[in-house]
Amino acid sequence: NVDEFAFVLILAGGIGNLIDRVVNGYVVDYLEFLFIEFPIFNFADILVTCSSIFLVIWLIYEIYREGKEKEQK
């Protein structure tokens, strides 16, 4: 299920950052793009951010689809 997959990715990113926080006392950020002005981040941040955005888009789609089904009945 799409929403379950998004939740798993959000949870995985959160656990990744939590492990860094417990082991190191801080989250290790290692992705820095020098060609643009953007904050440094890590893969767990990508998982949380992209999955959250995807989940919101999916939920909006589901609400829209259910509304269309109710209209047709």
CHARMM internal coordinates of N, CA and C (Angstrom, degrees):
IC EDIT
DIST 1 N 1 CA 1.4493
DIST 1 CA 1 C 1.5284
ANGL 1 N 1 CA 1 C 109.27
DIST 1 C 2 N 1.2950
ANGL 1 CA 1 C 2 N 117.45
DIHE 1 N 1 CA 1 C 2 N 139.27
DIST 2 N 2 CA 1.4601
ANGL 1 C 2 N 2 CA 122.24
DIHE 1 CA 1 C 2 N 2 CA -173.23
DIST 2 CA 2 C 1.5180
ANGL 2 N 2 CA 2 C 112.03
DIHE 1 C 2 N 2 CA 2 C -64.33
DIST 2 C 3 N 1.3272
ANGL 2 CA 2 C 3 N 117.57
DIHE 2 N 2 CA 2 C 3 N -45.37
DIST 3 N 3 CA 1.4573
ANGL 2 C 3 N 3 CA 119.72
DIHE 2 CA 2 C 3 N 3 CA -177.97
DIST 3 CA 3 C 1.5257
ANGL 3 N 3 CA 3 C 111.31
DIHE 2 C 3 N 3 CA 3 C -66.59
DIST 3 C 4 N 1.3224
ANGL 3 CA 3 C 4 N 118.20
DIHE 3 N 3 CA 3 C 4 N -35.58
DIST 4 N 4 CA 1.4593
ANGL 3 C 4 N 4 CA 120.95
DIHE 3 CA 3 C 4 N 4 CA 176.60
DIST 4 CA 4 C 1.5258
ANGL 4 N 4 CA 4 C 110.95
DIHE 3 C 4 N 4 CA 4 C -64.69
DIST 4 C 5 N 1.3207
ANGL 4 CA 4 C 5 N 116.64
DIHE 4 N 4 CA 4 C 5 N -40.75
DIST 5 N 5 CA 1.4633
ANGL 4 C 5 N 5 CA 121.17
DIHE 4 CA 4 C 5 N 5 CA 178.50
DIST 5 CA 5 C 1.5304
ANGL 5 N 5 CA 5 C 110.62
DIHE 4 C 5 N 5 CA 5 C -61.86
DIST 5 C 6 N 1.3279
ANGL 5 CA 5 C 6 N 116.88
DIHE 5 N 5 CA 5 C 6 N -43.38
DIST 6 N 6 CA 1.4603
ANGL 5 C 6 N 6 CA 120.61
DIHE 5 CA 5 C 6 N 6 CA 178.61
DIST 6 CA 6 C 1.5254
ANGL 6 N 6 CA 6 C 110.62
DIHE 5 C 6 N 6 CA 6 C -63.18
DIST 6 C 7 N 1.3334
ANGL 6 CA 6 C 7 N 117.23
DIHE 6 N 6 CA 6 C 7 N -42.52
DIST 7 N 7 CA 1.4610
ANGL 6 C 7 N 7 CA 120.47
DIHE 6 CA 6 C 7 N 7 CA 178.03
DIST 7 CA 7 C 1.5286
ANGL 7 N 7 CA 7 C 111.49
DIHE 6 C 7 N 7 CA 7 C -62.23
DIST 7 C 8 N 1.3258
ANGL 7 CA 7 C 8 N 117.37
DIHE 7 N 7 CA 7 C 8 N -39.94
DIST 8 N 8 CA 1.4649
ANGL 7 C 8 N 8 CA 121.16
DIHE 7 CA 7 C 8 N 8 CA 178.77
DIST 8 CA 8 C 1.5301
ANGL 8 N 8 CA 8 C 110.48
DIHE 7 C 8 N 8 CA 8 C -63.14
DIST 8 C 9 N 1.3338
ANGL 8 CA 8 C 9 N 117.06
DIHE 8 N 8 CA 8 C 9 N -42.32
DIST 9 N 9 CA 1.4685
ANGL 8 C 9 N 9 CA 119.44
DIHE 8 CA 8 C 9 N 9 CA 178.78
DIST 9 CA 9 C 1.5287
ANGL 9 N 9 CA 9 C 111.76
DIHE 8 C 9 N 9 CA 9 C -66.11
DIST 9 C 10 N 1.3322
ANGL 9 CA 9 C 10 N 117.29
DIHE 9 N 9 CA 9 C 10 N -39.93
DIST 10 N 10 CA 1.4626
ANGL 9 C 10 N 10 CA 120.59
DIHE 9 CA 9 C 10 N 10 CA 176.66
DIST 10 CA 10 C 1.5264
ANGL 10 N 10 CA 10 C 109.86
DIHE 9 C 10 N 10 CA 10 C -61.84
DIST 10 C 11 N 1.3200
ANGL 10 CA 10 C 11 N 116.37
DIHE 10 N 10 CA 10 C 11 N -44.79
DIST 11 N 11 CA 1.4585
ANGL 10 C 11 N 11 CA 121.20
DIHE 10 CA 10 C 11 N 11 CA 178.87
DIST 11 CA 11 C 1.5291
ANGL 11 N 11 CA 11 C 111.17
DIHE 10 C 11 N 11 CA 11 C -63.34
DIST 11 C 12 N 1.3251
ANGL 11 CA 11 C 12 N 117.33
DIHE 11 N 11 CA 11 C 12 N -41.79
DIST 12 N 12 CA 1.4674
ANGL 11 C 12 N 12 CA 121.14
DIHE 11 CA 11 C 12 N 12 CA 179.21
DIST 12 CA 12 C 1.5233
ANGL 12 N 12 CA 12 C 111.14
DIHE 11 C 12 N 12 CA 12 C -61.69
DIST 12 C 13 N 1.3288
ANGL 12 CA 12 C 13 N 117.00
DIHE 12 N 12 CA 12 C 13 N -43.80
DIST 13 N 13 CA 1.4609
ANGL 12 C 13 N 13 CA 119.77
DIHE 12 CA 12 C 13 N 13 CA 177.86
DIST 13 CA 13 C 1.5149
ANGL 13 N 13 CA 13 C 112.20
DIHE 12 C 13 N 13 CA 13 C -64.40
DIST 13 C 14 N 1.3222
ANGL 13 CA 13 C 14 N 116.07
DIHE 13 N 13 CA 13 C 14 N -41.10
DIST 14 N 14 CA 1.4633
ANGL 13 C 14 N 14 CA 120.03
DIHE 13 CA 13 C 14 N 14 CA 178.05
DIST 14 CA 14 C 1.5133
ANGL 14 N 14 CA 14 C 112.16
DIHE 13 C 14 N 14 CA 14 C -63.96
DIST 14 C 15 N 1.3308
ANGL 14 CA 14 C 15 N 116.63
DIHE 14 N 14 CA 14 C 15 N -42.15
DIST 15 N 15 CA 1.4654
ANGL 14 C 15 N 15 CA 120.33
DIHE 14 CA 14 C 15 N 15 CA 178.46
DIST 15 CA 15 C 1.5212
ANGL 15 N 15 CA 15 C 110.51
DIHE 14 C 15 N 15 CA 15 C -65.87
DIST 15 C 16 N 1.3336
ANGL 15 CA 15 C 16 N 117.26
DIHE 15 N 15 CA 15 C 16 N -39.17
DIST 16 N 16 CA 1.4628
ANGL 15 C 16 N 16 CA 120.62
DIHE 15 CA 15 C 16 N 16 CA 177.37
DIST 16 CA 16 C 1.5213
ANGL 16 N 16 CA 16 C 111.86
DIHE 15 C 16 N 16 CA 16 C -59.81
DIST 16 C 17 N 1.3136
ANGL 16 CA 16 C 17 N 116.54
DIHE 16 N 16 CA 16 C 17 N -45.42
DIST 17 N 17 CA 1.4622
ANGL 16 C 17 N 17 CA 119.89
DIHE 16 CA 16 C 17 N 17 CA 178.06
DIST 17 CA 17 C 1.5275
ANGL 17 N 17 CA 17 C 111.38
DIHE 16 C 17 N 17 CA 17 C -68.29
DIST 17 C 18 N 1.3395
ANGL 17 CA 17 C 18 N 117.27
DIHE 17 N 17 CA 17 C 18 N -35.63
DIST 18 N 18 CA 1.4636
ANGL 17 C 18 N 18 CA 120.95
DIHE 17 CA 17 C 18 N 18 CA 178.09
DIST 18 CA 18 C 1.5223
ANGL 18 N 18 CA 18 C 111.04
DIHE 17 C 18 N 18 CA 18 C -65.04
DIST 18 C 19 N 1.3219
ANGL 18 CA 18 C 19 N 117.27
DIHE 18 N 18 CA 18 C 19 N -41.57
DIST 19 N 19 CA 1.4671
ANGL 18 C 19 N 19 CA 120.81
DIHE 18 CA 18 C 19 N 19 CA 177.66
DIST 19 CA 19 C 1.5241
ANGL 19 N 19 CA 19 C 110.12
DIHE 18 C 19 N 19 CA 19 C -60.69
DIST 19 C 20 N 1.3254
ANGL 19 CA 19 C 20 N 117.41
DIHE 19 N 19 CA 19 C 20 N -46.30
DIST 20 N 20 CA 1.4720
ANGL 19 C 20 N 20 CA 120.73
DIHE 19 CA 19 C 20 N 20 CA 176.40
DIST 20 CA 20 C 1.5189
ANGL 20 N 20 CA 20 C 110.98
DIHE 19 C 20 N 20 CA 20 C -57.43
DIST 20 C 21 N 1.3293
ANGL 20 CA 20 C 21 N 116.80
DIHE 20 N 20 CA 20 C 21 N -44.41
DIST 21 N 21 CA 1.4615
ANGL 20 C 21 N 21 CA 121.65
DIHE 20 CA 20 C 21 N 21 CA -177.49
DIST 21 CA 21 C 1.5293
ANGL 21 N 21 CA 21 C 110.83
DIHE 20 C 21 N 21 CA 21 C -64.18
DIST 21 C 22 N 1.3292
ANGL 21 CA 21 C 22 N 117.67
DIHE 21 N 21 CA 21 C 22 N -41.27
DIST 22 N 22 CA 1.4640
ANGL 21 C 22 N 22 CA 121.29
DIHE 21 CA 21 C 22 N 22 CA -178.89
DIST 22 CA 22 C 1.5303
ANGL 22 N 22 CA 22 C 110.86
DIHE 21 C 22 N 22 CA 22 C -72.12
DIST 22 C 23 N 1.3197
ANGL 22 CA 22 C 23 N 117.24
DIHE 22 N 22 CA 22 C 23 N -44.64
DIST 23 N 23 CA 1.4620
ANGL 22 C 23 N 23 CA 121.26
DIHE 22 CA 22 C 23 N 23 CA -175.60
DIST 23 CA 23 C 1.5306
ANGL 23 N 23 CA 23 C 111.71
DIHE 22 C 23 N 23 CA 23 C -74.15
DIST 23 C 24 N 1.3335
ANGL 23 CA 23 C 24 N 116.78
DIHE 23 N 23 CA 23 C 24 N -46.63
DIST 24 N 24 CA 1.4698
ANGL 23 C 24 N 24 CA 120.79
DIHE 23 CA 23 C 24 N 24 CA -173.10
DIST 24 CA 24 C 1.5248
ANGL 24 N 24 CA 24 C 113.79
DIHE 23 C 24 N 24 CA 24 C -100.68
DIST 24 C 25 N 1.3076
ANGL 24 CA 24 C 25 N 116.95
DIHE 24 N 24 CA 24 C 25 N -19.82
DIST 25 N 25 CA 1.4588
ANGL 24 C 25 N 25 CA 120.02
DIHE 24 CA 24 C 25 N 25 CA -174.04
DIST 25 CA 25 C 1.5139
ANGL 25 N 25 CA 25 C 112.31
DIHE 24 C 25 N 25 CA 25 C 87.53
DIST 25 C 26 N 1.3171
ANGL 25 CA 25 C 26 N 117.00
DIHE 25 N 25 CA 25 C 26 N -2.42
DIST 26 N 26 CA 1.4666
ANGL 25 C 26 N 26 CA 123.64
DIHE 25 CA 25 C 26 N 26 CA 178.00
DIST 26 CA 26 C 1.5209
ANGL 26 N 26 CA 26 C 107.83
DIHE 25 C 26 N 26 CA 26 C -157.63
DIST 26 C 27 N 1.3192
ANGL 26 CA 26 C 27 N 115.52
DIHE 26 N 26 CA 26 C 27 N 164.39
DIST 27 N 27 CA 1.4653
ANGL 26 C 27 N 27 CA 120.60
DIHE 26 CA 26 C 27 N 27 CA 179.01
DIST 27 CA 27 C 1.5208
ANGL 27 N 27 CA 27 C 108.72
DIHE 26 C 27 N 27 CA 27 C -91.40
DIST 27 C 28 N 1.3178
ANGL 27 CA 27 C 28 N 116.16
DIHE 27 N 27 CA 27 C 28 N 128.97
DIST 28 N 28 CA 1.4630
ANGL 27 C 28 N 28 CA 121.77
DIHE 27 CA 27 C 28 N 28 CA -179.48
DIST 28 CA 28 C 1.5297
ANGL 28 N 28 CA 28 C 108.83
DIHE 27 C 28 N 28 CA 28 C -80.49
DIST 28 C 29 N 1.3215
ANGL 28 CA 28 C 29 N 115.78
DIHE 28 N 28 CA 28 C 29 N 116.89
DIST 29 N 29 CA 1.4646
ANGL 28 C 29 N 29 CA 121.55
DIHE 28 CA 28 C 29 N 29 CA 175.87
DIST 29 CA 29 C 1.5244
ANGL 29 N 29 CA 29 C 107.84
DIHE 28 C 29 N 29 CA 29 C -105.08
DIST 29 C 30 N 1.3147
ANGL 29 CA 29 C 30 N 117.28
DIHE 29 N 29 CA 29 C 30 N 128.56
DIST 30 N 30 CA 1.4589
ANGL 29 C 30 N 30 CA 120.67
DIHE 29 CA 29 C 30 N 30 CA -172.53
DIST 30 CA 30 C 1.5232
ANGL 30 N 30 CA 30 C 114.92
DIHE 29 C 30 N 30 CA 30 C -133.93
DIST 30 C 31 N 1.3159
ANGL 30 CA 30 C 31 N 118.56
DIHE 30 N 30 CA 30 C 31 N -3.09
DIST 31 N 31 CA 1.4606
ANGL 30 C 31 N 31 CA 120.16
DIHE 30 CA 30 C 31 N 31 CA 178.84
DIST 31 CA 31 C 1.5276
ANGL 31 N 31 CA 31 C 109.14
DIHE 30 C 31 N 31 CA 31 C -101.47
DIST 31 C 32 N 1.3080
ANGL 31 CA 31 C 32 N 115.66
DIHE 31 N 31 CA 31 C 32 N 112.33
DIST 32 N 32 CA 1.4658
ANGL 31 C 32 N 32 CA 120.92
DIHE 31 CA 31 C 32 N 32 CA 179.83
DIST 32 CA 32 C 1.5251
ANGL 32 N 32 CA 32 C 108.32
DIHE 31 C 32 N 32 CA 32 C -129.99
DIST 32 C 33 N 1.3034
ANGL 32 CA 32 C 33 N 115.58
DIHE 32 N 32 CA 32 C 33 N 122.06
DIST 33 N 33 CA 1.4540
ANGL 32 C 33 N 33 CA 120.51
DIHE 32 CA 32 C 33 N 33 CA 178.98
DIST 33 CA 33 C 1.5219
ANGL 33 N 33 CA 33 C 108.46
DIHE 32 C 33 N 33 CA 33 C -100.05
DIST 33 C 34 N 1.3141
ANGL 33 CA 33 C 34 N 115.21
DIHE 33 N 33 CA 33 C 34 N 114.38
DIST 34 N 34 CA 1.4624
ANGL 33 C 34 N 34 CA 120.44
DIHE 33 CA 33 C 34 N 34 CA -174.18
DIST 34 CA 34 C 1.5195
ANGL 34 N 34 CA 34 C 112.73
DIHE 33 C 34 N 34 CA 34 C -79.40
DIST 34 C 35 N 1.3293
ANGL 34 CA 34 C 35 N 118.02
DIHE 34 N 34 CA 34 C 35 N -19.98
DIST 35 N 35 CA 1.4616
ANGL 34 C 35 N 35 CA 120.32
DIHE 34 CA 34 C 35 N 35 CA -176.02
DIST 35 CA 35 C 1.5262
ANGL 35 N 35 CA 35 C 113.03
DIHE 34 C 35 N 35 CA 35 C -81.66
DIST 35 C 36 N 1.3381
ANGL 35 CA 35 C 36 N 117.76
DIHE 35 N 35 CA 35 C 36 N -9.63
DIST 36 N 36 CA 1.4648
ANGL 35 C 36 N 36 CA 121.05
DIHE 35 CA 35 C 36 N 36 CA 175.18
DIST 36 CA 36 C 1.5260
ANGL 36 N 36 CA 36 C 108.73
DIHE 35 C 36 N 36 CA 36 C -134.67
DIST 36 C 37 N 1.3110
ANGL 36 CA 36 C 37 N 116.44
DIHE 36 N 36 CA 36 C 37 N 156.67
DIST 37 N 37 CA 1.4596
ANGL 36 C 37 N 37 CA 121.96
DIHE 36 CA 36 C 37 N 37 CA 176.92
DIST 37 CA 37 C 1.5287
ANGL 37 N 37 CA 37 C 107.44
DIHE 36 C 37 N 37 CA 37 C -85.14
DIST 37 C 38 N 1.3422
ANGL 37 CA 37 C 38 N 116.24
DIHE 37 N 37 CA 37 C 38 N 100.85
DIST 38 N 38 CA 1.4602
ANGL 37 C 38 N 38 CA 120.61
DIHE 37 CA 37 C 38 N 38 CA -176.62
DIST 38 CA 38 C 1.5206
ANGL 38 N 38 CA 38 C 108.45
DIHE 37 C 38 N 38 CA 38 C -150.81
DIST 38 C 39 N 1.3290
ANGL 38 CA 38 C 39 N 117.72
DIHE 38 N 38 CA 38 C 39 N 147.55
DIST 39 N 39 CA 1.4710
ANGL 38 C 39 N 39 CA 120.16
DIHE 38 CA 38 C 39 N 39 CA 179.97
DIST 39 CA 39 C 1.5292
ANGL 39 N 39 CA 39 C 112.59
DIHE 38 C 39 N 39 CA 39 C -61.97
DIST 39 C 40 N 1.3146
ANGL 39 CA 39 C 40 N 115.54
DIHE 39 N 39 CA 39 C 40 N 157.25
DIST 40 N 40 CA 1.4589
ANGL 39 C 40 N 40 CA 121.85
DIHE 39 CA 39 C 40 N 40 CA 174.64
DIST 40 CA 40 C 1.5279
ANGL 40 N 40 CA 40 C 107.88
DIHE 39 C 40 N 40 CA 40 C -80.77
DIST 40 C 41 N 1.3373
ANGL 40 CA 40 C 41 N 117.30
DIHE 40 N 40 CA 40 C 41 N 140.63
DIST 41 N 41 CA 1.4605
ANGL 40 C 41 N 41 CA 121.02
DIHE 40 CA 40 C 41 N 41 CA -177.04
DIST 41 CA 41 C 1.5193
ANGL 41 N 41 CA 41 C 109.37
DIHE 40 C 41 N 41 CA 41 C -148.95
DIST 41 C 42 N 1.3325
ANGL 41 CA 41 C 42 N 117.08
DIHE 41 N 41 CA 41 C 42 N -179.24
DIST 42 N 42 CA 1.4626
ANGL 41 C 42 N 42 CA 121.23
DIHE 41 CA 41 C 42 N 42 CA 179.34
DIST 42 CA 42 C 1.5271
ANGL 42 N 42 CA 42 C 110.87
DIHE 41 C 42 N 42 CA 42 C -129.86
DIST 42 C 43 N 1.3189
ANGL 42 CA 42 C 43 N 116.16
DIHE 42 N 42 CA 42 C 43 N 178.56
DIST 43 N 43 CA 1.4618
ANGL 42 C 43 N 43 CA 120.47
DIHE 42 CA 42 C 43 N 43 CA -176.02
DIST 43 CA 43 C 1.5222
ANGL 43 N 43 CA 43 C 112.06
DIHE 42 C 43 N 43 CA 43 C -65.67
DIST 43 C 44 N 1.3259
ANGL 43 CA 43 C 44 N 117.53
DIHE 43 N 43 CA 43 C 44 N -35.61
DIST 44 N 44 CA 1.4673
ANGL 43 C 44 N 44 CA 120.78
DIHE 43 CA 43 C 44 N 44 CA 178.63
DIST 44 CA 44 C 1.5262
ANGL 44 N 44 CA 44 C 110.28
DIHE 43 C 44 N 44 CA 44 C -61.96
DIST 44 C 45 N 1.3287
ANGL 44 CA 44 C 45 N 116.95
DIHE 44 N 44 CA 44 C 45 N -38.90
DIST 45 N 45 CA 1.4662
ANGL 44 C 45 N 45 CA 120.32
DIHE 44 CA 44 C 45 N 45 CA 176.56
DIST 45 CA 45 C 1.5259
ANGL 45 N 45 CA 45 C 111.00
DIHE 44 C 45 N 45 CA 45 C -61.87
DIST 45 C 46 N 1.3198
ANGL 45 CA 45 C 46 N 116.37
DIHE 45 N 45 CA 45 C 46 N -39.61
DIST 46 N 46 CA 1.4673
ANGL 45 C 46 N 46 CA 120.99
DIHE 45 CA 45 C 46 N 46 CA 178.18
DIST 46 CA 46 C 1.5261
ANGL 46 N 46 CA 46 C 110.23
DIHE 45 C 46 N 46 CA 46 C -62.38
DIST 46 C 47 N 1.3356
ANGL 46 CA 46 C 47 N 116.50
DIHE 46 N 46 CA 46 C 47 N -44.98
DIST 47 N 47 CA 1.4647
ANGL 46 C 47 N 47 CA 119.98
DIHE 46 CA 46 C 47 N 47 CA 179.85
DIST 47 CA 47 C 1.5229
ANGL 47 N 47 CA 47 C 111.27
DIHE 46 C 47 N 47 CA 47 C -59.79
DIST 47 C 48 N 1.3157
ANGL 47 CA 47 C 48 N 116.81
DIHE 47 N 47 CA 47 C 48 N -47.82
DIST 48 N 48 CA 1.4638
ANGL 47 C 48 N 48 CA 120.61
DIHE 47 CA 47 C 48 N 48 CA -177.33
DIST 48 CA 48 C 1.5259
ANGL 48 N 48 CA 48 C 110.32
DIHE 47 C 48 N 48 CA 48 C -63.91
DIST 48 C 49 N 1.3227
ANGL 48 CA 48 C 49 N 116.97
DIHE 48 N 48 CA 48 C 49 N -48.11
DIST 49 N 49 CA 1.4662
ANGL 48 C 49 N 49 CA 120.81
DIHE 48 CA 48 C 49 N 49 CA -176.27
DIST 49 CA 49 C 1.5235
ANGL 49 N 49 CA 49 C 112.25
DIHE 48 C 49 N 49 CA 49 C -65.95
DIST 49 C 50 N 1.3233
ANGL 49 CA 49 C 50 N 117.21
DIHE 49 N 49 CA 49 C 50 N -52.82
DIST 50 N 50 CA 1.4641
ANGL 49 C 50 N 50 CA 120.38
DIHE 49 CA 49 C 50 N 50 CA -177.15
DIST 50 CA 50 C 1.5251
ANGL 50 N 50 CA 50 C 111.89
DIHE 49 C 50 N 50 CA 50 C -65.37
DIST 50 C 51 N 1.3187
ANGL 50 CA 50 C 51 N 117.53
DIHE 50 N 50 CA 50 C 51 N -40.15
DIST 51 N 51 CA 1.4602
ANGL 50 C 51 N 51 CA 120.37
DIHE 50 CA 50 C 51 N 51 CA 179.34
DIST 51 CA 51 C 1.5184
ANGL 51 N 51 CA 51 C 111.59
DIHE 50 C 51 N 51 CA 51 C -66.82
DIST 51 C 52 N 1.3258
ANGL 51 CA 51 C 52 N 117.19
DIHE 51 N 51 CA 51 C 52 N -37.58
DIST 52 N 52 CA 1.4672
ANGL 51 C 52 N 52 CA 120.45
DIHE 51 CA 51 C 52 N 52 CA 178.07
DIST 52 CA 52 C 1.5283
ANGL 52 N 52 CA 52 C 110.53
DIHE 51 C 52 N 52 CA 52 C -64.80
DIST 52 C 53 N 1.3135
ANGL 52 CA 52 C 53 N 116.44
DIHE 52 N 52 CA 52 C 53 N -44.80
DIST 53 N 53 CA 1.4659
ANGL 52 C 53 N 53 CA 120.44
DIHE 52 CA 52 C 53 N 53 CA 178.09
DIST 53 CA 53 C 1.5278
ANGL 53 N 53 CA 53 C 110.18
DIHE 52 C 53 N 53 CA 53 C -62.30
DIST 53 C 54 N 1.3268
ANGL 53 CA 53 C 54 N 116.44
DIHE 53 N 53 CA 53 C 54 N -45.06
DIST 54 N 54 CA 1.4565
ANGL 53 C 54 N 54 CA 120.98
DIHE 53 CA 53 C 54 N 54 CA 179.17
DIST 54 CA 54 C 1.5209
ANGL 54 N 54 CA 54 C 110.88
DIHE 53 C 54 N 54 CA 54 C -61.56
DIST 54 C 55 N 1.3319
ANGL 54 CA 54 C 55 N 117.25
DIHE 54 N 54 CA 54 C 55 N -41.28
DIST 55 N 55 CA 1.4684
ANGL 54 C 55 N 55 CA 120.91
DIHE 54 CA 54 C 55 N 55 CA -179.64
DIST 55 CA 55 C 1.5214
ANGL 55 N 55 CA 55 C 111.09
DIHE 54 C 55 N 55 CA 55 C -63.97
DIST 55 C 56 N 1.3215
ANGL 55 CA 55 C 56 N 117.50
DIHE 55 N 55 CA 55 C 56 N -41.90
DIST 56 N 56 CA 1.4649
ANGL 55 C 56 N 56 CA 120.55
DIHE 55 CA 55 C 56 N 56 CA 178.60
DIST 56 CA 56 C 1.5302
ANGL 56 N 56 CA 56 C 110.33
DIHE 55 C 56 N 56 CA 56 C -63.04
DIST 56 C 57 N 1.3198
ANGL 56 CA 56 C 57 N 117.01
DIHE 56 N 56 CA 56 C 57 N -45.31
DIST 57 N 57 CA 1.4680
ANGL 56 C 57 N 57 CA 120.70
DIHE 56 CA 56 C 57 N 57 CA 178.20
DIST 57 CA 57 C 1.5176
ANGL 57 N 57 CA 57 C 110.56
DIHE 56 C 57 N 57 CA 57 C -61.13
DIST 57 C 58 N 1.3295
ANGL 57 CA 57 C 58 N 117.38
DIHE 57 N 57 CA 57 C 58 N -42.84
DIST 58 N 58 CA 1.4653
ANGL 57 C 58 N 58 CA 121.42
DIHE 57 CA 57 C 58 N 58 CA 179.73
DIST 58 CA 58 C 1.5316
ANGL 58 N 58 CA 58 C 110.86
DIHE 57 C 58 N 58 CA 58 C -63.71
DIST 58 C 59 N 1.3254
ANGL 58 CA 58 C 59 N 117.45
DIHE 58 N 58 CA 58 C 59 N -43.17
DIST 59 N 59 CA 1.4574
ANGL 58 C 59 N 59 CA 120.18
DIHE 58 CA 58 C 59 N 59 CA -179.54
DIST 59 CA 59 C 1.5298
ANGL 59 N 59 CA 59 C 111.55
DIHE 58 C 59 N 59 CA 59 C -65.92
DIST 59 C 60 N 1.3238
ANGL 59 CA 59 C 60 N 117.41
DIHE 59 N 59 CA 59 C 60 N -38.45
DIST 60 N 60 CA 1.4611
ANGL 59 C 60 N 60 CA 120.72
DIHE 59 CA 59 C 60 N 60 CA 175.89
DIST 60 CA 60 C 1.5266
ANGL 60 N 60 CA 60 C 109.91
DIHE 59 C 60 N 60 CA 60 C -62.97
DIST 60 C 61 N 1.3161
ANGL 60 CA 60 C 61 N 117.20
DIHE 60 N 60 CA 60 C 61 N -42.73
DIST 61 N 61 CA 1.4626
ANGL 60 C 61 N 61 CA 121.44
DIHE 60 CA 60 C 61 N 61 CA 177.45
DIST 61 CA 61 C 1.5247
ANGL 61 N 61 CA 61 C 110.88
DIHE 60 C 61 N 61 CA 61 C -61.10
DIST 61 C 62 N 1.3243
ANGL 61 CA 61 C 62 N 117.53
DIHE 61 N 61 CA 61 C 62 N -44.82
DIST 62 N 62 CA 1.4616
ANGL 61 C 62 N 62 CA 121.22
DIHE 61 CA 61 C 62 N 62 CA -179.70
DIST 62 CA 62 C 1.5275
ANGL 62 N 62 CA 62 C 111.53
DIHE 61 C 62 N 62 CA 62 C -62.74
DIST 62 C 63 N 1.3192
ANGL 62 CA 62 C 63 N 117.25
DIHE 62 N 62 CA 62 C 63 N -42.40
DIST 63 N 63 CA 1.4661
ANGL 62 C 63 N 63 CA 120.82
DIHE 62 CA 62 C 63 N 63 CA 177.79
DIST 63 CA 63 C 1.5233
ANGL 63 N 63 CA 63 C 110.16
DIHE 62 C 63 N 63 CA 63 C -62.21
DIST 63 C 64 N 1.3259
ANGL 63 CA 63 C 64 N 116.94
DIHE 63 N 63 CA 63 C 64 N -43.84
DIST 64 N 64 CA 1.4648
ANGL 63 C 64 N 64 CA 121.92
DIHE 63 CA 63 C 64 N 64 CA 178.32
DIST 64 CA 64 C 1.5313
ANGL 64 N 64 CA 64 C 110.57
DIHE 63 C 64 N 64 CA 64 C -62.07
DIST 64 C 65 N 1.3254
ANGL 64 CA 64 C 65 N 117.27
DIHE 64 N 64 CA 64 C 65 N -44.82
DIST 65 N 65 CA 1.4650
ANGL 64 C 65 N 65 CA 122.29
DIHE 64 CA 64 C 65 N 65 CA -178.78
DIST 65 CA 65 C 1.5269
ANGL 65 N 65 CA 65 C 111.00
DIHE 64 C 65 N 65 CA 65 C -64.02
DIST 65 C 66 N 1.3261
ANGL 65 CA 65 C 66 N 117.26
DIHE 65 N 65 CA 65 C 66 N -42.71
DIST 66 N 66 CA 1.4666
ANGL 65 C 66 N 66 CA 120.21
DIHE 65 CA 65 C 66 N 66 CA 178.50
DIST 66 CA 66 C 1.5277
ANGL 66 N 66 CA 66 C 111.13
DIHE 65 C 66 N 66 CA 66 C -64.93
DIST 66 C 67 N 1.3216
ANGL 66 CA 66 C 67 N 117.32
DIHE 66 N 66 CA 66 C 67 N -37.24
DIST 67 N 67 CA 1.4659
ANGL 66 C 67 N 67 CA 120.63
DIHE 66 CA 66 C 67 N 67 CA 176.14
DIST 67 CA 67 C 1.5085
ANGL 67 N 67 CA 67 C 112.12
DIHE 66 C 67 N 67 CA 67 C -63.10
DIST 67 C 68 N 1.3377
ANGL 67 CA 67 C 68 N 116.90
DIHE 67 N 67 CA 67 C 68 N -40.63
DIST 68 N 68 CA 1.4663
ANGL 67 C 68 N 68 CA 120.97
DIHE 67 CA 67 C 68 N 68 CA 177.71
DIST 68 CA 68 C 1.5318
ANGL 68 N 68 CA 68 C 111.00
DIHE 67 C 68 N 68 CA 68 C -65.32
DIST 68 C 69 N 1.3295
ANGL 68 CA 68 C 69 N 116.62
DIHE 68 N 68 CA 68 C 69 N -39.43
DIST 69 N 69 CA 1.4647
ANGL 68 C 69 N 69 CA 119.54
DIHE 68 CA 68 C 69 N 69 CA 179.11
DIST 69 CA 69 C 1.5191
ANGL 69 N 69 CA 69 C 110.85
DIHE 68 C 69 N 69 CA 69 C -64.70
DIST 69 C 70 N 1.3309
ANGL 69 CA 69 C 70 N 118.16
DIHE 69 N 69 CA 69 C 70 N -39.09
DIST 70 N 70 CA 1.4567
ANGL 69 C 70 N 70 CA 121.59
DIHE 69 CA 69 C 70 N 70 CA 179.26
DIST 70 CA 70 C 1.5206
ANGL 70 N 70 CA 70 C 111.11
DIHE 69 C 70 N 70 CA 70 C -66.85
DIST 70 C 71 N 1.3418
ANGL 70 CA 70 C 71 N 116.83
DIHE 70 N 70 CA 70 C 71 N -36.36
DIST 71 N 71 CA 1.4548
ANGL 70 C 71 N 71 CA 120.89
DIHE 70 CA 70 C 71 N 71 CA 177.40
DIST 71 CA 71 C 1.5225
ANGL 71 N 71 CA 71 C 112.03
DIHE 70 C 71 N 71 CA 71 C -63.56
DIST 71 C 72 N 1.3190
ANGL 71 CA 71 C 72 N 116.81
DIHE 71 N 71 CA 71 C 72 N -36.93
DIST 72 N 72 CA 1.4499
ANGL 71 C 72 N 72 CA 121.77
DIHE 71 CA 71 C 72 N 72 CA -177.01
DIST 72 CA 72 C 1.5225
ANGL 72 N 72 CA 72 C 112.34
DIHE 71 C 72 N 72 CA 72 C -73.16
DIST 72 C 73 N 1.3227
ANGL 72 CA 72 C 73 N 117.26
DIHE 72 N 72 CA 72 C 73 N -21.01
DIST 73 N 73 CA 1.4839
ANGL 72 C 73 N 73 CA 120.32
DIHE 72 CA 72 C 73 N 73 CA -178.18
DIST 73 CA 73 C 1.4780
ANGL 73 N 73 CA 73 C 113.10
DIHE 72 C 73 N 73 CA 73 C -84.25
END
COOR INIT
IC SEED 1 N 1 CA 1 C
IC BUILD
